[in-house]
Amino acid sequence: MAVIRDIIPAFELFQPASIDDAVRLIDKYRGDYWVLAGGLDSMDWLKDRLR
């Protein structure tokens, strides 16, 4: 029997509606963030990156 662990670690997702909102988030988290652009493909990239 195989056990598959395909779980993404917990994270917060922010979807800023404007450039100003994005800049505020970047300033708030001071380097503790990743900026991603994309649709569902980004989730696969994130899952693979966090392994």
C-alpha positions in Angstrom: 0.0 0.0 0.0 1.3 3.5 -0.9 0.7 6.6 1.1 0.6 9.7 -1.0 1.2 13.0 0.8 0.1 15.7 -1.5 -0.7 18.5 0.9 0.2 22.2 0.6 1.4 23.7 3.9 -0.9 26.4 5.3 -0.5 29.8 3.8 -2.4 33.1 3.4 -3.6 34.2 0.0 -4.1 37.8 -0.7 -5.6 39.0 -4.0 -5.1 42.8 -4.1 -7.5 44.7 -6.3 -5.1 47.5 -7.2 -1.4 48.3 -7.4 -1.8 50.4 -4.2 -3.2 47.4 -2.3 -0.4 45.2 -3.5 2.2 47.8 -2.4 0.6 48.0 1.0 0.8 44.2 1.4 4.4 44.2 0.3 5.3 46.9 2.8 3.3 45.1 5.6 5.1 41.7 5.2 8.6 43.0 4.6 10.1 40.2 2.6 8.0 37.4 4.1 6.0 36.9 1.0 5.9 35.6 -2.6 4.3 37.5 -5.4 2.7 35.2 -7.9 0.7 36.0 -11.1 -1.3 33.3 -12.7 -4.3 31.0 -12.3 -4.5 27.5 -11.1 -1.1 26.6 -12.5 0.4 28.7 -9.7 -1.0 26.3 -7.1 0.9 23.4 -8.7 4.0 25.5 -8.8 3.6 26.5 -5.1 2.9 22.9 -4.1 6.1 21.7 -5.8 8.2 24.6 -4.5 7.2 23.9 -0.8 8.2 20.3 -0.8 
